[in-house]
Amino acid sequence: MLGAALAEARMEDRTLEIGCGSGILARELSSRVQCLIATDINPHALHATRSRAGDVELIRADLFKGIGGRFDLVLFNPPYLPFKPEERSGGWIDWALDGGESGRETVNRFLRELEDHLLPGGRALLLISSLTGLNEVMETACTQGFQAKVVLNERCFFEQLYVLRIWRKGDAL
């Protein structure tokens, strides 16, 4: 995701990172965009980001809940692994990994809510796994009025990771 985000970010971008995790993206992008807001549902992740990314605005949030405004660039590394209820630990790690039984529950919520948070000409980068179902995610993006294109992919252990660039149908990029 970092490589794709660095290639995509523009100095004039109002940027939102959802699921900031360890804070690596926030640290690397904060000086390359106009402004950056980083969010996570996990308070431990926000603490890690605060220690790495300095003066980035941090908000504890579940996806877009409580986030006002629209953005040029939205970044999301979601929980995308397929999980069965009996596999959940009950700890914060579930929030980082558990994408529901299909692996797409959080991804689908993100795609349903994205439209209301993009500026005209805005775009999103979304990291998914081959375990999540690339074709299914791209189809969901299309049904929500977006176009999606794989801009980066990489083999990682037992899965193929993809970064999708998502934008509104009809927007010139």
Disulfide bonds with the S-S distance in Angstrom:
none
